[in-house]
Amino acid sequence: MELRLTDELRDRLDRLVTDAGRSTDEVVQEALTNYFAELAAKRDLESRAYHEAGHIVVAALQRLGLRKRGLRIDEKGVGLASVMRKEPDGSTDVGDDPRRTATIIVAYAGHCAQRRFYPDCDPSSESCDKELAVALENEMSSEHSERCRIDAELRERSKSIVDEHWHVIEALAKALWAKHWAPQWPADRRWSHQYREKSVEREEVVSLLSRFGISAVLAEV
């Protein structure tokens, strides 16, 4: 991409850098570097909407209950997809378990969707989901080779579901991203440390899913 500076803009930049003792080219290069860094940060933040939408859509398809708080992201990119997932309970060698399997698939769907939207997204956004998946896989089998097989199989299954239902995930993510930043309220029920959030409540999620022929299971909480 070629960027051209007008004579007027170049004169202004020259005046800005006179006291600093730097050339206009150095200032332009720094400005461009900062500009593209800001673009990347905004793109990464937007990708978090796809992350949470991936969780919610795949959870509905896996028949996990959707909880009342819907899905949300805060200004730092921390997200919440409120579903009734299986939590690790310390069991050992439980073997093939439907709820653990569904939860692992849903856990991996977030980053799969995020990377499809923005391949250069921050890889650390998967860390909590990966931690949950590994904990559940450890309960399913004590054999390392079997856990590796389970992980690879369920990660691939998750990606396939994301790809197949991408149009639904994209629609939900766009709906979330289009929301205005709003204060979390009431204060004692904030889910993150940030003051503002974008959110899609469960009723809107269910309505959107129904337009694509997906009937969600609703949790009581």
C-alpha positions as YAML, in Angstrom:
chain: A
units: angstrom
residues:
- id: 1
  name: MET
  ca: [0.00, 0.00, 0.00]
- id: 2
  name: GLU
  ca: [1.40, 3.42, -1.03]
- id: 3
  name: LEU
  ca: [0.59, 6.45, 1.08]
- id: 4
  name: ARG
  ca: [1.20, 9.96, -0.28]
- id: 5
  name: LEU
  ca: [1.71, 13.03, 1.85]
- id: 6
  name: THR
  ca: [0.43, 16.39, 0.65]
- id: 7
  name: ASP
  ca: [2.82, 19.35, 0.75]
- id: 8
  name: GLU
  ca: [0.66, 20.93, 3.46]
- id: 9
  name: LEU
  ca: [0.75, 17.81, 5.63]
- id: 10
  name: ARG
  ca: [4.49, 17.45, 5.13]
- id: 11
  name: ASP
  ca: [4.99, 21.09, 6.17]
- id: 12
  name: ARG
  ca: [2.94, 20.50, 9.31]
- id: 13
  name: LEU
  ca: [4.92, 17.39, 10.16]
- id: 14
  name: ASP
  ca: [8.16, 19.32, 9.60]
- id: 15
  name: ARG
  ca: [7.01, 21.96, 12.09]
- id: 16
  name: LEU
  ca: [6.02, 19.27, 14.60]
- id: 17
  name: VAL
  ca: [9.41, 17.58, 14.55]
- id: 18
  name: THR
  ca: [11.68, 20.64, 14.42]
- id: 19
  name: ASP
  ca: [12.09, 20.83, 18.17]
- id: 20
  name: ALA
  ca: [12.44, 17.06, 18.53]
- id: 21
  name: GLY
  ca: [15.29, 16.92, 16.01]
- id: 22
  name: ARG
  ca: [13.76, 14.04, 14.05]
- id: 23
  name: SER
  ca: [13.08, 13.80, 10.33]
- id: 24
  name: THR
  ca: [9.59, 13.85, 8.89]
- id: 25
  name: ASP
  ca: [10.09, 10.31, 7.60]
- id: 26
  name: GLU
  ca: [10.82, 9.08, 11.11]
- id: 27
  name: VAL
  ca: [7.69, 10.72, 12.46]
- id: 28
  name: VAL
  ca: [5.59, 9.33, 9.60]
- id: 29
  name: GLN
  ca: [6.96, 5.84, 10.17]
- id: 30
  name: GLU
  ca: [6.16, 6.02, 13.88]
- id: 31
  name: ALA
  ca: [2.68, 7.33, 13.14]
- id: 32
  name: LEU
  ca: [2.02, 4.51, 10.67]
- id: 33
  name: THR
  ca: [3.30, 1.91, 13.10]
- id: 34
  name: ASN
  ca: [0.99, 3.22, 15.81]
- id: 35
  name: TYR
  ca: [-1.92, 3.40, 13.37]
- id: 36
  name: PHE
  ca: [-1.62, -0.21, 12.24]
- id: 37
  name: ALA
  ca: [-1.10, -1.37, 15.82]
- id: 38
  name: GLU
  ca: [-4.38, 0.33, 16.76]
- id: 39
  name: LEU
  ca: [-6.13, -1.31, 13.82]
- id: 40
  name: ALA
  ca: [-4.86, -4.73, 14.90]
- id: 41
  name: ALA
  ca: [-6.00, -4.12, 18.48]
- id: 42
  name: LYS
  ca: [-9.49, -3.13, 17.31]
- id: 43
  name: ARG
  ca: [-9.68, -6.17, 15.05]
- id: 44
  name: ASP
  ca: [-8.63, -8.44, 17.90]
- id: 45
  name: LEU
  ca: [-11.25, -6.92, 20.19]
- id: 46
  name: GLU
  ca: [-13.92, -7.44, 17.53]
- id: 47
  name: SER
  ca: [-12.79, -11.06, 17.16]
- id: 48
  name: ARG
  ca: [-13.77, -11.67, 20.80]
- id: 49
  name: ALA
  ca: [-17.41, -11.24, 19.73]
- id: 50
  name: TYR
  ca: [-16.91, -14.19, 17.36]
- id: 51
  name: HIS
  ca: [-15.25, -16.17, 20.15]
- id: 52
  name: GLU
  ca: [-18.27, -15.86, 22.43]
- id: 53
  name: ALA
  ca: [-20.74, -16.36, 19.58]
- id: 54
  name: GLY
  ca: [-18.92, -19.58, 18.69]
- id: 55
  name: HIS
  ca: [-19.39, -20.86, 22.23]
- id: 56
  name: ILE
  ca: [-23.10, -20.02, 22.31]
- id: 57
  name: VAL
  ca: [-24.06, -21.38, 18.88]
- id: 58
  name: VAL
  ca: [-22.20, -24.64, 19.35]
- id: 59
  name: ALA
  ca: [-23.59, -25.00, 22.89]
- id: 60
  name: ALA
  ca: [-27.10, -24.73, 21.47]
- id: 61
  name: LEU
  ca: [-26.28, -27.34, 18.84]
- id: 62
  name: GLN
  ca: [-24.84, -29.63, 21.54]
- id: 63
  name: ARG
  ca: [-28.04, -29.20, 23.55]
- id: 64
  name: LEU
  ca: [-26.35, -27.53, 26.50]
- id: 65
  name: GLY
  ca: [-28.69, -25.16, 28.33]
- id: 66
  name: LEU
  ca: [-28.33, -21.43, 27.66]
- id: 67
  name: ARG
  ca: [-28.28, -19.43, 30.85]
- id: 68
  name: LYS
  ca: [-30.06, -16.13, 31.43]
- id: 69
  name: ARG
  ca: [-27.06, -13.82, 31.04]
- id: 70
  name: GLY
  ca: [-26.62, -14.48, 27.32]
- id: 71
  name: LEU
  ca: [-23.28, -13.42, 25.90]
- id: 72
  name: ARG
  ca: [-21.13, -10.36, 26.55]
- id: 73
  name: ILE
  ca: [-17.69, -8.87, 26.05]
- id: 74
  name: ASP
  ca: [-15.96, -6.08, 27.93]
- id: 75
  name: GLU
  ca: [-13.64, -3.33, 26.67]
- id: 76
  name: LYS
  ca: [-10.54, -5.46, 27.27]
- id: 77
  name: GLY
  ca: [-11.90, -8.39, 25.25]
- id: 78
  name: VAL
  ca: [-12.83, -10.61, 28.17]
- id: 79
  name: GLY
  ca: [-16.01, -12.47, 27.29]
- id: 80
  name: LEU
  ca: [-18.85, -14.42, 28.81]
- id: 81
  name: ALA
  ca: [-20.92, -17.09, 27.05]
- id: 82
  name: SER
  ca: [-23.40, -18.17, 29.67]
- id: 83
  name: VAL
  ca: [-24.10, -21.91, 29.18]
- id: 84
  name: MET
  ca: [-24.66, -24.91, 31.43]
- id: 85
  name: ARG
  ca: [-21.36, -26.66, 30.87]
- id: 86
  name: LYS
  ca: [-19.91, -29.64, 32.71]
- id: 87
  name: GLU
  ca: [-17.40, -28.58, 35.35]
- id: 88
  name: PRO
  ca: [-14.48, -30.85, 36.35]
- id: 89
  name: ASP
  ca: [-15.29, -32.77, 39.54]
- id: 90
  name: GLY
  ca: [-12.16, -34.84, 40.15]
- id: 91
  name: SER
  ca: [-13.49, -38.09, 38.66]
- id: 92
  name: THR
  ca: [-11.12, -40.54, 37.03]
- id: 93
  name: ASP
  ca: [-11.42, -42.86, 34.03]
- id: 94
  name: VAL
  ca: [-15.09, -42.11, 33.39]
- id: 95
  name: GLY
  ca: [-14.66, -42.97, 29.73]
- id: 96
  name: ASP
  ca: [-16.88, -41.55, 27.03]
- id: 97
  name: ASP
  ca: [-19.20, -39.09, 28.74]
- id: 98
  name: PRO
  ca: [-21.73, -37.05, 26.71]
- id: 99
  name: ARG
  ca: [-21.69, -33.92, 28.89]
- id: 100
  name: ARG
  ca: [-17.92, -33.78, 29.11]
- id: 101
  name: THR
  ca: [-17.66, -34.37, 25.37]
- id: 102
  name: ALA
  ca: [-20.19, -31.61, 24.61]
- id: 103
  name: THR
  ca: [-18.46, -29.17, 26.95]
- id: 104
  name: ILE
  ca: [-15.05, -29.80, 25.35]
- id: 105
  name: ILE
  ca: [-16.49, -29.26, 21.87]
- id: 106
  name: VAL
  ca: [-18.08, -26.01, 23.02]
- id: 107
  name: ALA
  ca: [-14.87, -24.90, 24.73]
- id: 108
  name: TYR
  ca: [-12.81, -25.30, 21.56]
- id: 109
  name: ALA
  ca: [-15.47, -23.64, 19.38]
- id: 110
  name: GLY
  ca: [-14.70, -20.20, 20.78]
- id: 111
  name: HIS
  ca: [-11.15, -19.93, 19.51]
- id: 112
  name: CYS
  ca: [-12.02, -21.78, 16.29]
- id: 113
  name: ALA
  ca: [-14.58, -19.09, 15.47]
- id: 114
  name: GLN
  ca: [-12.27, -16.28, 16.58]
- id: 115
  name: ARG
  ca: [-9.40, -17.48, 14.39]
- id: 116
  name: ARG
  ca: [-11.67, -17.94, 11.39]
- id: 117
  name: PHE
  ca: [-12.67, -14.27, 11.68]
- id: 118
  name: TYR
  ca: [-9.17, -13.00, 12.54]
- id: 119
  name: PRO
  ca: [-6.32, -15.49, 12.03]
- id: 120
  name: ASP
  ca: [-3.85, -13.17, 13.81]
- id: 121
  name: CYS
  ca: [-5.91, -12.97, 17.02]
- id: 122
  name: ASP
  ca: [-4.19, -13.24, 20.37]
- id: 123
  name: PRO
  ca: [-3.59, -16.98, 20.99]
- id: 124
  name: SER
  ca: [-3.84, -16.47, 24.76]
- id: 125
  name: SER
  ca: [-7.61, -16.03, 24.35]
- id: 126
  name: GLU
  ca: [-7.86, -19.83, 24.23]
- id: 127
  name: SER
  ca: [-6.04, -20.45, 27.51]
- id: 128
  name: CYS
  ca: [-9.06, -20.78, 29.83]
- id: 129
  name: ASP
  ca: [-10.99, -22.91, 27.32]
- id: 130
  name: LYS
  ca: [-7.99, -25.18, 26.84]
- id: 131
  name: GLU
  ca: [-7.58, -25.51, 30.59]
- id: 132
  name: LEU
  ca: [-11.21, -26.63, 30.94]
- id: 133
  name: ALA
  ca: [-10.93, -29.10, 28.06]
- id: 134
  name: VAL
  ca: [-7.75, -30.68, 29.43]
- id: 135
  name: ALA
  ca: [-9.25, -31.02, 32.92]
- id: 136
  name: LEU
  ca: [-12.28, -32.86, 31.52]
- id: 137
  name: GLU
  ca: [-10.12, -35.06, 29.27]
- id: 138
  name: ASN
  ca: [-8.02, -36.01, 32.30]
- id: 139
  name: GLU
  ca: [-11.22, -37.23, 33.97]
- id: 140
  name: MET
  ca: [-12.18, -39.26, 30.91]
- id: 141
  name: SER
  ca: [-8.94, -41.23, 30.77]
- id: 142
  name: SER
  ca: [-5.74, -41.67, 32.75]
- id: 143
  name: GLU
  ca: [-3.88, -42.85, 29.63]
- id: 144
  name: HIS
  ca: [-1.88, -40.11, 27.93]
- id: 145
  name: SER
  ca: [-2.30, -41.53, 24.43]
- id: 146
  name: GLU
  ca: [-6.06, -41.84, 24.89]
- id: 147
  name: ARG
  ca: [-6.31, -38.25, 26.15]
- id: 148
  name: CYS
  ca: [-4.38, -37.07, 23.10]
- id: 149
  name: ARG
  ca: [-6.74, -38.99, 20.83]
- id: 150
  name: ILE
  ca: [-9.79, -37.52, 22.57]
- id: 151
  name: ASP
  ca: [-8.38, -34.00, 22.38]
- id: 152
  name: ALA
  ca: [-7.54, -34.21, 18.67]
- id: 153
  name: GLU
  ca: [-10.88, -35.78, 17.79]
- id: 154
  name: LEU
  ca: [-13.00, -33.29, 19.72]
- id: 155
  name: ARG
  ca: [-10.99, -30.28, 18.56]
- id: 156
  name: GLU
  ca: [-11.52, -31.37, 14.94]
- id: 157
  name: ARG
  ca: [-15.22, -32.01, 15.56]
- id: 158
  name: SER
  ca: [-15.56, -28.55, 17.08]
- id: 159
  name: LYS
  ca: [-13.91, -26.93, 14.05]
- id: 160
  name: SER
  ca: [-16.21, -28.84, 11.69]
- id: 161
  name: ILE
  ca: [-19.29, -27.63, 13.56]
- id: 162
  name: VAL
  ca: [-18.00, -24.04, 13.50]
- id: 163
  name: ASP
  ca: [-17.38, -24.25, 9.76]
- id: 164
  name: GLU
  ca: [-20.77, -25.81, 9.06]
- id: 165
  name: HIS
  ca: [-22.66, -23.20, 11.08]
- id: 166
  name: TRP
  ca: [-20.42, -20.22, 10.38]
- id: 167
  name: HIS
  ca: [-23.31, -18.14, 9.00]
- id: 168
  name: VAL
  ca: [-25.10, -18.44, 12.36]
- id: 169
  name: ILE
  ca: [-22.00, -17.60, 14.39]
- id: 170
  name: GLU
  ca: [-21.27, -14.63, 12.15]
- id: 171
  name: ALA
  ca: [-24.83, -13.29, 12.52]
- id: 172
  name: LEU
  ca: [-24.71, -13.54, 16.31]
- id: 173
  name: ALA
  ca: [-21.22, -12.03, 16.53]
- id: 174
  name: LYS
  ca: [-22.27, -9.10, 14.35]
- id: 175
  name: ALA
  ca: [-25.33, -8.58, 16.52]
- id: 176
  name: LEU
  ca: [-23.11, -8.45, 19.61]
- id: 177
  name: TRP
  ca: [-20.49, -6.17, 18.06]
- id: 178
  name: ALA
  ca: [-23.17, -3.76, 16.82]
- id: 179
  name: LYS
  ca: [-24.31, -3.10, 20.39]
- id: 180
  name: HIS
  ca: [-23.26, 0.11, 22.11]
- id: 181
  name: TRP
  ca: [-20.83, 0.00, 25.00]
- id: 182
  name: ALA
  ca: [-23.02, 0.24, 28.10]
- id: 183
  name: PRO
  ca: [-22.36, 0.26, 31.85]
- id: 184
  name: GLN
  ca: [-22.62, -3.08, 33.59]
- id: 185
  name: TRP
  ca: [-25.59, -2.90, 35.90]
- id: 186
  name: PRO
  ca: [-26.33, -3.46, 38.69]
- id: 187
  name: ALA
  ca: [-22.85, -2.96, 40.11]
- id: 188
  name: ASP
  ca: [-22.99, -5.97, 42.44]
- id: 189
  name: ARG
  ca: [-23.64, -8.32, 39.50]
- id: 190
  name: ARG
  ca: [-20.77, -7.26, 37.29]
- id: 191
  name: TRP
  ca: [-19.07, -10.23, 35.65]
- id: 192
  name: SER
  ca: [-15.80, -8.47, 34.75]
- id: 193
  name: HIS
  ca: [-13.54, -5.79, 36.21]
- id: 194
  name: GLN
  ca: [-14.33, -3.39, 33.36]
- id: 195
  name: TYR
  ca: [-17.05, -0.78, 33.67]
- id: 196
  name: ARG
  ca: [-18.63, -1.16, 30.23]
- id: 197
  name: GLU
  ca: [-19.77, -4.08, 28.12]
- id: 198
  name: LYS
  ca: [-21.54, -5.09, 24.95]
- id: 199
  name: SER
  ca: [-24.21, -7.72, 25.53]
- id: 200
  name: VAL
  ca: [-26.88, -9.80, 23.83]
- id: 201
  name: GLU
  ca: [-29.46, -11.10, 26.26]
- id: 202
  name: ARG
  ca: [-30.67, -14.69, 26.11]
- id: 203
  name: GLU
  ca: [-34.06, -13.81, 24.59]
- id: 204
  name: GLU
  ca: [-32.36, -12.15, 21.63]
- id: 205
  name: VAL
  ca: [-29.94, -15.08, 21.27]
- id: 206
  name: VAL
  ca: [-32.83, -17.56, 21.20]
- id: 207
  name: SER
  ca: [-34.71, -15.46, 18.66]
- id: 208
  name: LEU
  ca: [-31.71, -15.25, 16.36]
- id: 209
  name: LEU
  ca: [-30.99, -18.98, 16.62]
- id: 210
  name: SER
  ca: [-34.60, -19.80, 15.80]
- id: 211
  name: ARG
  ca: [-34.32, -17.89, 12.52]
- id: 212
  name: PHE
  ca: [-31.69, -20.44, 11.51]
- id: 213
  name: GLY
  ca: [-33.76, -23.41, 12.64]
- id: 214
  name: ILE
  ca: [-31.86, -23.96, 15.89]
- id: 215
  name: SER
  ca: [-34.01, -24.64, 18.96]
- id: 216
  name: ALA
  ca: [-32.12, -23.78, 22.13]
- id: 217
  name: VAL
  ca: [-32.43, -25.50, 25.49]
- id: 218
  name: LEU
  ca: [-33.01, -22.92, 28.24]
- id: 219
  name: ALA
  ca: [-31.45, -23.29, 31.67]
- id: 220
  name: GLU
  ca: [-33.37, -22.17, 34.75]
- id: 221
  name: VAL
  ca: [-30.60, -19.89, 35.94]
...
